[in-house]
Amino acid sequence: MKKMNKNQAKASIGTGGVSLVIAGAGTGKTTTMIKKIINCVESGTASPEKTVVLTFSRKAAEEIRERISKSSSSTGEIGFAGTYHSFSLKLLKEYSSDYLKMKKQSSFPAVIKEEDKEKVMRDIVMRDPGRFSGVPYDAVLSIAENIDRLPDYMMKKLKSSPLYNELLSVNKDYCGYKASNNLIDYEDMIDDAADLLENYPDVMNDLHSRYTYIFVDEFQDTSENNLRLLKAVVPVKEKNLFMVGDDFQSIYKFRGSRVHFLINIKEHFPEAEIHKLTMNYRSRKEIVTLSNRFIRLNRFRTDKAITSFRGRGGRIFFHQTEDAISEAGLISRIKCEESSAKETGILYRNNSQGEIISKYLTLNLDHSINLMTMHASKGLEFERVIIAGISDRIIPDRGSDIEEERRLFYVAMTRAKDELHLIYYKNRNGRLPVFIWELGYREE
């Protein structure tokens, strides 16, 4: 394991209690969490079999498990490392008799696959599509599916619309389908696990004796039911909880994540000790400076100034284009004219952009490029990043919260190590797009 810097070393001391590490892009948050786990085990503060690591993806859990085993031969097998969903399902199965008693069911429910869930929801919506007043199917499905987790400003707007009751009926019919077929989905797992712990003290006490130290990755992605489960899993006395996250990179509000849990951590865990990691080991200074200036426009955020370990040498380019085809041609020229050996990430806001770019590049280039949405790029890094389609029609997305859109754009920019290309469309009145203006760029 690399030598830790001062802030990383302080955050990873092998002690108990409640800690939150607010870690900027490229600052080594996973490294710090892994070192913390190893230090806690080696100091006797935690035993590996009583340690839980909660993540938001299986891939992240596997990476953490592998890196722990490579970094320390003395740590042993971690008690649990996986997603909130897999942890919840494991808990429900292990305490199945209490769970079935709570649900008043005789047999354990099956888990509905995501593709089957989508088909059921589609069938419910398409019984009478006219009742949604022309709102596209995908939008109806997305809102109905997440109606309990919508942000306040969206819920207020929705409740004043006649669509509200129709969307509620979609959700009600879906819940009825699950009940009649003895099924649960991924969100049910978390809700039911939290219910079980809150309603059955013996189960909660047993779990607290089994798992004594909880580690949470990507805390900025925590949703209301995630937090409720977490509070039930961590004992009231002798809390041992270590969380890492970055409010600047909270980009899953549409999935129910609530960045205010991280920003207002003291409301939920008053005893939390807060650490900040601010040294970016990924990006050159010019890229760090630009992304810092941009994200500071958000009012609802923590206060931290990220600095670059690698120093100067970054290159930033602004390119104007007229339409999707000329944009794809421009991307091709950037790839060919600059050093083609550089690993390049081409990022865009939505899949329809990606389809056009992909078709063009497949005809004109090799496949040594990485095309993906900005959301999919989180956690990755590239020597060169090209952000496509910056316009007030595409990014920021009109239907999303502007601060969430800034965080998404920040994530995209901070994937770049050495070189950042920003491709924009002018507005019809000749003005620069709002994000290009906010980045400080002015045409000469």
C-alpha positions in Angstrom: 0.0 0.0 0.0 1.3 3.5 -0.9 2.5 5.8 1.8 -0.4 7.7 3.4 -0.5 11.5 3.4 -1.1 13.3 6.8 -4.9 13.5 6.4 -5.3 9.9 5.1 -3.1 8.6 8.0 -5.1 10.5 10.6 -8.5 9.3 9.2 -7.3 5.7 9.1 -6.0 5.3 12.7 -7.3 2.0 14.1 -9.7 3.4 16.7 -13.4 3.0 17.2 -16.2 5.5 17.3 -18.1 7.3 14.5 -16.1 8.9 11.6 -17.0 10.5 8.3 -14.3 11.0 5.7 -15.3 13.7 3.2 -13.0 12.8 0.3 -12.7 14.9 -2.9 -12.3 13.3 -6.4 -9.0 11.4 -6.8 -8.0 11.8 -3.1 -7.7 8.1 -2.2 -10.9 7.4 -0.2 -11.0 3.7 -0.9 -7.3 3.4 0.0 -8.0 5.2 3.3 -11.0 3.0 4.1 -9.0 -0.2 3.4 -6.1 1.1 5.6 -8.7 1.9 8.4 -10.1 -1.6 8.3 -6.6 -3.1 8.4 -5.5 -0.8 11.3 -8.7 -1.6 13.3 -8.1 -5.3 12.9 -4.4 -5.2 13.7 -5.0 -3.0 16.8 -7.7 -5.3 18.1 -10.4 -2.7 17.8 -12.3 -4.9 15.3 -12.2 -8.6 14.5 -12.5 -9.3 10.8 -15.5 -11.8 11.2 -17.4 -9.1 13.0 -16.8 -6.4 10.4 -19.3 -5.3 7.8 -18.5 -3.3 4.6 -21.6 -1.8 2.9 -21.3 -0.6 -0.7 -23.6 0.4 -3.6 -22.2 -2.1 -6.1 -20.9 -5.7 -6.1 -17.9 -4.5 -8.1 -16.9 -2.1 -5.4 -17.3 -4.7 -2.7 -15.1 -7.2 -4.6 -12.4 -4.6 -5.1 -12.4 -3.7 -1.4 -12.2 -7.4 -0.4 -9.4 -8.1 -2.9 -7.4 -5.0 -1.8 -7.7 -5.9 1.9 -6.4 -9.4 1.3 -3.5 -8.1 -0.9 -2.6 -5.4 1.6 -2.6 -7.5 4.8 -2.1 -11.2 5.4 -3.2 -10.9 9.0 -6.7 -9.3 8.4 -8.5 -12.5 7.6 -11.9 -12.9 5.9 -14.3 -9.9 6.4 -17.6 -10.9 8.0 -19.6 -9.2 5.2 -18.7 -7.0 2.2 -21.4 -6.3 -0.2 -24.3 -4.1 -1.2 -27.1 -2.9 1.1 -29.4 -5.1 -0.9 -27.4 -8.3 -0.5 -26.8 -7.6 3.2 -30.6 -7.1 3.7 -31.5 -10.3 1.9 -28.9 -12.2 3.9 -30.4 -10.8 7.2 -34.0 -11.7 6.1 -33.0 -15.2 5.3 -31.0 -15.7 8.5 -33.9 -14.5 10.6 -36.6 -15.9 8.3 -38.9 -17.3 11.0 -39.2 -13.8 12.6 -39.4 -12.2 9.1 -42.3 -14.5 8.0 -44.1 -13.8 11.3 -43.7 -10.1 10.8 -45.0 -10.3 7.2 -47.8 -12.8 8.2 -46.6 -15.2 5.4 -45.9 -18.9 5.4 -43.2 -19.0 2.8 -40.1 -16.9 2.0 -40.7 -14.5 -0.9 -38.9 -14.8 -4.2 -36.9 -11.8 -5.5 -38.4 -10.2 -8.6 -35.7 -9.6 -11.3 -35.4 -6.1 -12.6 -36.4 -7.0 -16.1 -39.5 -8.8 -14.8 -40.3 -5.8 -12.6 -40.1 -3.5 -15.6 -42.4 -5.8 -17.6 -45.0 -5.8 -14.8 -44.8 -2.0 -14.5 -45.1 -1.6 -18.3 -48.2 -3.8 -18.4 -49.8 -1.8 -15.7 -49.1 1.5 -17.4 -50.1 0.3 -20.8 -53.6 -0.9 -19.7 -54.7 2.7 -20.1 -51.8 4.9 -21.4 -54.2 7.8 -22.2 -54.7 8.6 -18.5 -51.1 10.0 -18.3 -51.9 12.9 -20.6 -49.1 12.2 -23.1 -46.3 11.9 -20.6 -43.8 9.5 -22.1 -43.9 5.9 -20.8 -40.3 6.0 -19.5 -41.1 9.1 -17.5 -44.3 7.6 -16.0 -42.4 4.5 -15.1 -39.5 6.3 -13.5 -41.7 8.6 -11.4 -44.1 5.9 -10.4 -41.3 3.6 -9.3 -39.6 6.3 -7.2 -42.7 8.2 -6.0 -41.8 7.6 -2.3 -38.3 8.9 -2.8 -38.9 12.0 -4.9 -37.3 15.3 -3.7 -39.6 17.7 -2.0 -39.7 20.3 -4.8 -40.8 17.6 -7.3 -43.3 16.1 -5.0 -44.9 19.5 -4.3 -45.2 20.1 -8.1 -46.6 16.6 -8.7 -49.2 16.7 -6.0 -50.9 19.7 -7.7 -51.2 17.7 -10.9 -54.0 15.3 -11.8 -51.3 12.8 -12.7 -50.5 12.3 -9.1 -53.3 9.9 -8.3 -52.7 8.0 -11.6 -49.1 7.5 -10.7 -50.1 6.3 -7.2 -52.4 3.8 -8.7 -49.6 2.4 -10.8 -47.5 1.9 -7.6 -50.5 0.4 -5.8 -51.2 -2.1 -8.6 -47.5 -3.1 -8.6 -47.5 -3.6 -4.8 -50.7 -5.7 -5.3 -49.0 -7.9 -7.9 -46.0 -8.5 -5.6 -48.3 -9.4 -2.7 -50.4 -11.8 -4.6 -47.3 -13.6 -6.1 -45.2 -13.5 -2.9 -42.4 -11.4 -4.4 -40.1 -8.6 -3.1 -37.9 -6.2 -5.1 -34.6 -4.7 -4.2 -36.0 -1.7 -2.3 -38.4 -4.1 -0.3 -35.3 -6.0 0.9 -33.9 -2.9 2.6 -37.3 -1.7 3.9 -38.1 -5.1 5.3 -34.7 -5.6 6.9 -35.1 -2.2 8.7 -38.6 -3.1 9.8 -37.4 -6.5 11.2 -34.6 -4.9 13.2 -36.9 -2.1 14.6 -39.7 -4.5 15.5 -37.8 -7.4 16.8 -35.4 -6.4 19.6 -34.0 -9.9 19.9 -33.0 -9.9 16.2 -31.4 -6.5 16.6 -29.4 -7.5 19.7 -28.2 -10.7 18.1 -27.1 -8.7 15.0 -25.3 -6.2 17.2 -23.3 -9.0 18.9 -22.4 -10.5 15.5 -21.2 -7.3 13.8 -19.4 -4.7 15.8 -17.8 -2.4 13.2 -19.6 -1.0 10.1 -17.8 0.6 7.2 -19.8 2.4 4.5 -18.5 3.3 1.0 -19.9 6.2 -1.1 -21.9 7.6 1.8 -23.1 10.5 -0.4 -25.3 8.0 -2.3 -27.2 7.1 0.9 -31.0 7.0 0.6 -33.6 7.3 3.3 -34.1 3.6 3.7 -30.3 3.0 3.5 -29.9 5.4 6.5 -32.7 3.8 8.4 -31.1 0.4 8.0 -27.7 1.7 8.9 -29.0 3.3 12.1 -30.6 -0.1 13.1 -27.4 -2.0 12.3 -25.1 0.2 14.4 -25.6 -0.3 18.1 -26.8 2.7 20.2 -24.0 2.1 22.6 -20.4 1.6 21.5 -21.0 2.8 18.0 -18.2 1.8 15.6 -19.1 3.3 12.2 -16.7 4.6 9.5 -18.1 6.4 6.4 -16.4 7.8 3.3 -18.0 9.9 0.6 -18.0 13.2 -1.3 -21.0 15.5 -1.6 -19.5 17.0 -4.8 -20.1 13.6 -6.4 -23.6 12.9 -5.3 -25.4 12.2 -8.6 -28.1 9.7 -7.8 -31.0 11.8 -6.6 -33.2 10.0 -9.1 -32.5 6.8 -7.3 -33.4 8.3 -3.9 -29.9 9.3 -2.7 -30.0 12.3 -0.3 -26.8 14.4 -0.2 -28.0 16.2 2.9 -27.3 13.1 5.0 -23.6 13.7 4.4 -23.7 17.5 4.6 -25.7 17.4 7.8 -24.1 14.3 9.3 -24.2 15.7 12.8 -28.0 15.6 12.7 -27.9 11.8 12.4 -24.6 11.0 14.2 -23.8 13.9 16.6 -20.7 12.2 17.8 -19.2 11.9 14.3 -15.6 13.0 13.9 -15.1 14.6 10.5 -12.0 14.2 8.3 -11.3 15.8 4.9 -9.1 14.4 2.1 -8.2 17.3 -0.3 -5.1 16.2 -2.2 -6.1 15.0 -5.7 -3.6 12.4 -7.0 -5.4 12.0 -10.4 -5.7 15.3 -12.2 -3.3 18.1 -13.2 -3.6 21.5 -11.5 -5.5 23.2 -14.3 -8.3 20.6 -14.3 -8.5 20.7 -10.5 -8.7 24.5 -10.4 -11.4 24.6 -13.1 -13.6 21.9 -11.5 -13.1 23.5 -8.0 -14.3 26.9 -9.3 -17.3 25.3 -11.0 -18.6 23.2 -8.1 -18.3 26.2 -5.7 -21.3 27.7 -7.5 -23.4 25.1 -5.6 -24.8 26.6 -2.4 -25.6 23.3 -0.7 -22.2 21.6 -0.2 -19.4 21.1 2.3 -16.5 23.5 2.3 -13.3 22.0 1.0 -10.6 23.1 -1.5 -9.0 20.3 -3.5 -5.4 20.7 -4.6 -3.4 18.8 -7.2 -0.5 16.6 -6.2 0.7 16.3 -9.8 1.0 20.0 -10.4 0.8 22.0 -13.6 0.7 20.5 -17.1 -3.0 19.9 -17.7 -4.6 21.0 -21.0 -8.2 22.3 -21.3 -9.9 23.0 -24.7 -13.3 24.5 -25.5 -14.8 23.5 -28.9 -17.9 24.9 -30.5 -20.0 22.7 -32.8 -23.3 23.1 -34.7 -25.1 19.7 -34.5 -24.7 16.1 -33.5 -23.0 14.9 -36.7 -20.4 17.7 -36.7 -19.8 17.0 -33.0 -19.1 13.3 -33.8 -16.7 14.5 -36.5 -15.0 16.8 -34.1 -14.5 14.0 -31.6 -13.0 11.9 -34.3 -10.5 14.7 -35.2 -9.6 15.3 -31.5 -8.9 11.5 -31.2 -6.8 11.4 -34.4 -5.0 14.7 -34.2 -3.8 14.5 -30.6 -1.8 11.6 -29.3 -3.8 8.5 -30.2 -2.1 6.5 -27.6 -3.8 8.4 -24.8 -6.6 6.5 -23.1 -9.7 8.6 -23.9 -13.1 8.7 -22.2 -16.0 10.2 -24.2 -18.8 11.3 -21.9 -22.3 12.4 -22.6 -25.5 13.2 -20.8 -27.9 10.7 -22.3 -27.9 7.5 -24.4 -29.3 9.1 -27.6 -26.2 11.2 -27.8 -24.1 8.1 -27.3 -25.8 6.3 -30.1 -24.9 9.0 -32.7 -21.3 9.3 -31.5 -20.8 5.6 -31.4 -22.2 5.0 -35.0 -19.9 7.7 -36.3 -16.8 6.6 -34.5 -17.3 2.9 -35.3 -17.1 3.9 -39.0 -14.1 6.1 -38.6 -12.0 4.8 -35.7 -10.7 1.8 -33.9 -12.3 0.7 -30.6 -9.6 2.0 -28.2 -12.1 4.6 -26.9 -14.5 4.5 -23.9 -18.0 5.8 -24.6 -20.3 6.2 -21.6 -22.8 8.4 -19.8 -21.5 10.8 -17.2 -23.2 8.7 -14.6 -21.4 5.6 -15.7 -18.0 7.3 -15.6 -18.1 7.8 -11.8 -15.1 6.1 -10.2 -13.1 5.9 -13.5 -10.3 7.9 -14.8 -8.8 8.6 -18.3 -5.7 10.5 -19.6 -8.0 12.4 -21.9 -11.7 13.2 -21.3 -14.0 14.6 -24.0 -17.4 15.9 -22.7 -19.9 16.1 -25.5 -23.2 17.9 -26.0 -22.8 20.8 -23.5 -25.9 22.9 -24.3 -28.9 24.3 -22.4 -31.0 21.6 -24.2 -28.9 18.7 -22.9 -26.7 19.5 -20.0 -28.0 20.8 -17.6 -31.1 18.6 -18.0 -34.2 20.8 -17.7 -36.0 18.3 -15.5 -33.3 17.9 -12.9 -32.2 20.0 -10.0 -29.4 22.4 -11.1 -27.1 21.6 -8.2 -27.4 17.9 -9.0 -26.5 18.7 -12.7 -23.5 20.6 -11.5 -22.3 17.7 -9.4 -22.8 15.4 -12.4 -20.7 17.7 -14.6 -18.1 18.0 -11.9 -17.8 14.2 -11.9 -17.3 14.2 -15.6 -14.6 16.8 -15.5 -12.7 15.2 -12.7 -12.3 11.9 -14.6 -9.6 13.6 -16.6 -5.9 13.2 -15.6 -4.1 15.3 -18.2 -6.4 16.6 -20.9 -10.0 17.9 -20.9 -12.1 18.7 -24.1 -15.4 20.5 -23.6 -17.7 20.5 -26.7 -20.6 23.0 -26.7 -23.5 24.2 -28.8 -24.5 27.9 -28.7 -28.0 28.9 -27.9 -30.3 30.2 -30.7 -29.7 33.8 -29.5 -26.0 33.3 -29.9 -25.3 33.0 -26.2 -22.9 30.5 -24.6 -24.5 27.6 -22.7 -24.9 28.2 -19.0 -22.3 25.7 -17.9 -19.7 27.0 -20.4 -20.4 30.5 -19.0 -20.1 29.2 -15.4 -16.8 27.6 -16.2 -15.5 31.1 -17.0 -15.0 30.7 -20.7 -15.5 33.7 -22.9 -15.2 33.8 -26.7 -12.7 36.3 -28.0 
